[in-house]
Amino acid sequence: MLFYDVINKRGFQIKPKYFTPLSGFLLIRVVIILAGLAVIQAAVQFIPMTVKTPEICLAIIFAGPSEENFFRGVLISIVIASFSKVGFKIRIFKKEISIWVLFGIIITALFFAGIHVNYYEDFSLLLGTFLCGLWLGLSYWYTEDLTAVILAHFLLNFIVVAQSFWMVNF
């Protein structure tokens, strides 16, 4: 976030303004985003790994917030700030999006899938990761709420890792 603030000449801010306080609407957003991710994973039978150590479990669970801060909080925020007023616009769920912003979200989702390529050698798992990245990007663009996206990704990783860890160790 500091990088994004410096690019936009806002200076350094200790407390990021992109995080939403806890509220009922935040919970609804998290549930909707998490449900979308779960549907995508179920569609591609997405159980990506077998996790055997608690250290790996924690690394995977806490990777989600870092990924969201980078991909949605930095990359997509820069795309939205740079291209939201440029080019042809289409309407998605009663909100207009520039075709360039949509293209940026797709490229970011491809990049998101690309960093996971070393974990998954199966094309369907990479497709699922791309679709999850696309859903998270569109969710962030639509809600303008980084907190909901971070929590949904964290919960998804927690559920998948807990399920995998349970299946392997018990």
Backbone torsions as a table, in degrees:
resi	resn	phi	psi	omega
1	MET	NA	-37.3	179.1
2	LEU	-61.1	-40.2	178.6
3	PHE	-60.3	-46.1	179.8
4	TYR	-62.8	-40.4	179.3
5	ASP	-65.7	-38.3	179.4
6	VAL	-67.9	-41.2	178.7
7	ILE	-59.4	-40.0	-178.6
8	ASN	-89.9	13.9	174.6
9	LYS	57.9	40.0	177.3
10	ARG	-99.8	-8.0	-176.3
11	GLY	79.3	-178.8	-179.4
12	PHE	-84.3	137.5	175.5
13	GLN	-123.1	127.7	-179.1
14	ILE	-69.5	-47.2	-179.5
15	LYS	-100.4	113.3	180.0
16	PRO	-64.7	138.4	179.6
17	LYS	-84.9	-1.2	-175.4
18	TYR	-82.3	-10.7	-179.7
19	PHE	-90.8	135.9	-176.5
20	THR	-94.8	138.9	174.5
21	PRO	-64.8	154.5	179.6
22	LEU	-64.6	132.7	179.1
23	SER	-158.3	173.2	177.3
24	GLY	-64.5	-36.1	179.1
25	PHE	-66.4	-35.7	176.5
26	LEU	-62.2	-44.1	179.1
27	LEU	-61.1	-41.9	178.8
28	ILE	-62.9	-44.8	178.1
29	ARG	-60.5	-45.0	-179.6
30	VAL	-61.0	-44.7	-179.5
31	VAL	-62.9	-43.5	-179.6
32	ILE	-64.9	-45.7	179.7
33	ILE	-64.6	-44.0	179.4
34	LEU	-63.9	-39.3	178.3
35	ALA	-63.1	-41.9	176.7
36	GLY	-61.2	-43.2	177.7
37	LEU	-63.4	-41.0	-180.0
38	ALA	-64.8	-39.2	178.3
39	VAL	-64.3	-44.3	178.8
40	ILE	-61.0	-45.5	-179.6
41	GLN	-65.4	-40.0	178.9
42	ALA	-65.6	-34.7	-178.5
43	ALA	-67.1	-30.6	-179.1
44	VAL	-108.3	13.6	-178.2
45	GLN	49.4	63.8	-166.7
46	PHE	-93.9	82.2	167.0
47	ILE	-118.2	91.4	-164.3
48	PRO	-76.0	-22.9	-169.3
49	MET	-153.5	164.6	168.7
50	THR	-111.7	123.4	-175.5
51	VAL	-106.1	126.5	-174.1
52	LYS	-112.5	-20.4	-177.1
53	THR	-120.2	147.6	178.3
54	PRO	-62.2	-31.0	179.9
55	GLU	-64.2	-42.9	178.0
56	ILE	-65.9	-39.4	177.3
57	CYS	-55.7	-50.5	-178.5
58	LEU	-65.0	-38.7	178.8
59	ALA	-61.6	-43.0	-179.7
60	ILE	-68.7	-43.6	-178.2
61	ILE	-62.0	-43.6	-176.1
62	PHE	-88.1	-1.1	173.8
63	ALA	-71.6	-32.7	-177.8
64	GLY	-54.2	-52.1	178.9
65	PRO	-60.0	-37.3	177.9
66	SER	-66.3	-43.1	178.1
67	GLU	-61.6	-42.9	-179.6
68	GLU	-65.7	-41.0	177.4
69	ASN	-60.0	-40.8	-179.0
70	PHE	-75.7	-54.9	-173.3
71	PHE	-72.0	-46.9	-178.5
72	ARG	-90.5	-46.1	-175.7
73	GLY	-69.4	-32.6	-178.9
74	VAL	-106.1	-64.0	-172.6
75	LEU	-62.2	-53.5	-177.4
76	ILE	-69.9	-32.4	176.0
77	SER	-61.8	-39.8	177.7
78	ILE	-66.6	-42.6	178.3
79	VAL	-61.1	-46.0	-179.0
80	ILE	-63.9	-45.0	-179.6
81	ALA	-65.0	-34.0	-175.6
82	SER	-84.0	-34.6	-168.7
83	PHE	-121.8	5.7	-174.9
84	SER	-67.3	-24.7	-178.1
85	LYS	-103.8	7.0	-174.8
86	VAL	-110.0	137.9	169.7
87	GLY	84.2	179.2	-179.8
88	PHE	-63.3	142.5	-179.2
89	LYS	-117.3	144.8	173.1
90	ILE	-121.8	160.8	-177.8
91	ARG	-105.0	125.8	176.5
92	ILE	-125.2	119.1	180.0
93	PHE	48.9	51.1	175.8
94	LYS	66.5	19.7	178.4
95	LYS	-133.9	134.3	-178.9
96	GLU	-83.8	139.8	176.5
97	ILE	-130.9	135.3	175.4
98	SER	-67.5	142.7	179.3
99	ILE	-61.9	-28.9	177.8
100	TRP	-72.2	-35.5	175.3
101	VAL	-67.1	-43.0	177.5
102	LEU	-61.0	-42.9	176.8
103	PHE	-61.6	-41.4	177.5
104	GLY	-63.2	-38.8	177.7
105	ILE	-65.7	-40.0	178.2
106	ILE	-65.3	-44.7	178.4
107	ILE	-61.8	-42.0	178.4
108	THR	-63.8	-38.6	177.2
109	ALA	-65.9	-37.2	175.4
110	LEU	-64.2	-42.5	177.8
111	PHE	-63.8	-40.6	177.1
112	PHE	-59.4	-46.4	177.2
113	ALA	-65.1	-36.2	-178.9
114	GLY	-62.8	-35.8	179.2
115	ILE	-74.8	-14.0	177.8
116	HIS	-96.1	0.9	-174.5
117	VAL	-62.8	-30.8	179.8
118	ASN	-73.4	-18.2	178.0
119	TYR	-85.8	-36.5	-172.8
120	TYR	-121.2	122.0	177.1
121	GLU	-99.6	-3.2	-179.2
122	ASP	-90.5	130.5	-178.1
123	PHE	-60.6	-39.2	-178.0
124	SER	-64.5	-33.4	177.2
125	LEU	-70.4	-38.3	175.6
126	LEU	-65.9	-39.0	176.3
127	LEU	-61.7	-43.6	177.5
128	GLY	-62.2	-40.0	178.1
129	THR	-65.4	-41.1	176.5
130	PHE	-61.4	-46.7	-179.4
131	LEU	-64.2	-37.6	176.0
132	CYS	-64.1	-42.7	177.0
133	GLY	-62.6	-38.7	177.2
134	LEU	-65.3	-45.0	179.1
135	TRP	-62.4	-44.3	179.2
136	LEU	-64.0	-40.8	178.7
137	GLY	-64.2	-45.8	178.3
138	LEU	-66.3	-36.8	177.9
139	SER	-63.6	-42.9	178.8
140	TYR	-65.6	-43.8	179.0
141	TRP	-60.9	-44.4	-175.0
142	TYR	-70.6	-46.0	-174.8
143	THR	-88.5	-20.3	-174.7
144	GLU	55.2	37.0	-175.1
145	ASP	-130.4	99.6	179.7
146	LEU	-68.7	-32.2	-178.6
147	THR	-60.9	-44.9	-179.2
148	ALA	-63.0	-41.1	-179.3
149	VAL	-67.2	-42.4	178.5
150	ILE	-62.2	-47.9	-179.2
151	LEU	-63.2	-40.5	179.4
152	ALA	-64.3	-43.4	179.4
153	HIS	-65.8	-42.2	177.3
154	PHE	-59.1	-48.2	-178.6
155	LEU	-65.2	-39.3	178.0
156	LEU	-62.1	-48.6	178.2
157	ASN	-61.2	-40.0	178.9
158	PHE	-61.0	-46.1	-178.2
159	ILE	-65.1	-46.8	-178.8
160	VAL	-64.1	-44.8	-178.8
161	VAL	-67.6	-42.9	179.2
162	ALA	-62.0	-42.4	178.7
163	GLN	-63.7	-46.5	-179.6
164	SER	-65.6	-44.7	179.5
165	PHE	-62.3	-40.6	178.9
166	TRP	-64.2	-42.9	-178.3
167	MET	-66.5	-34.9	-177.1
168	VAL	-80.2	-40.8	-170.2
169	ASN	-99.4	-10.9	-177.2
170	PHE	-129.0	NA	NA
